[in-house]
Amino acid sequence: MTNIANATTGDDLLTALAAIPTDQRSDALAACGVKVLREAADLCGEDSTDMTKRAAIKAIVNNF
């Protein structure tokens, strides 16, 4: 089972995120790198090309 700390793709990240309570997701995502966060944000339907880490986290939390 993949967890947030060892997710290497956006898909892995979203799979691991599903097991985390909604109110703890932003904090959990803060430990991730911007590349995997952008990939996950793309999978959530957001264009993450120029997103900052904070913006990607917000996009994932709001759209997942």
C-alpha positions as CSV (number, residue, x, y, z in Angstrom):
1,M,0.0,0.0,0.0
2,T,1.3,3.4,-1.0
3,N,1.4,6.2,1.6
4,I,1.8,9.9,1.1
5,A,5.5,9.8,2.0
6,N,6.5,7.4,-0.8
7,A,4.1,8.3,-3.5
8,T,5.9,8.8,-6.8
9,T,3.0,9.6,-9.1
10,G,-0.1,11.6,-8.9
11,D,-2.2,8.4,-9.0
12,D,-0.2,7.0,-6.0
13,L,-0.7,10.2,-4.1
14,L,-4.4,10.3,-4.6
15,T,-4.8,6.7,-3.7
16,A,-2.9,7.3,-0.4
17,L,-4.9,10.5,0.2
18,A,-8.2,8.6,0.1
19,A,-7.2,7.0,3.4
20,I,-6.5,10.3,5.2
21,P,-9.4,12.2,6.9
22,T,-10.5,15.2,5.0
23,D,-9.5,17.7,7.7
24,Q,-5.9,16.4,7.7
25,R,-5.3,16.3,4.0
26,S,-3.6,19.7,3.6
27,D,-1.1,18.9,6.3
28,A,-0.4,15.5,4.9
29,L,0.2,16.9,1.4
30,A,2.6,19.5,2.7
31,A,5.2,16.7,2.9
32,C,5.0,16.0,-0.8
33,G,7.2,17.4,-3.6
34,V,5.7,19.9,-6.0
35,K,6.1,17.6,-9.1
36,V,3.9,14.9,-7.7
37,L,1.5,17.5,-6.3
38,R,1.1,19.1,-9.7
39,E,0.5,15.7,-11.3
40,A,-2.2,14.9,-8.7
41,A,-3.8,18.4,-9.3
42,D,-3.9,17.6,-13.0
43,L,-5.7,14.3,-12.2
44,C,-8.2,16.4,-10.2
45,G,-9.0,18.4,-13.2
46,E,-6.8,21.5,-12.7
47,D,-4.2,22.9,-15.0
48,S,-1.2,22.8,-12.7
49,T,1.5,24.0,-15.1
50,D,2.5,27.1,-13.2
51,M,1.1,26.1,-9.8
52,T,3.0,26.7,-6.6
53,K,3.1,23.9,-4.0
54,R,0.5,25.7,-1.9
55,A,-1.8,26.2,-5.0
56,A,-1.5,22.5,-5.9
57,I,-2.4,21.4,-2.4
58,K,-5.4,23.7,-2.4
59,A,-6.5,22.4,-5.8
60,I,-6.2,18.8,-4.7
61,V,-8.1,19.3,-1.4
62,N,-10.9,21.3,-3.1
63,N,-11.3,18.9,-6.0
64,F,-10.6,15.4,-4.6
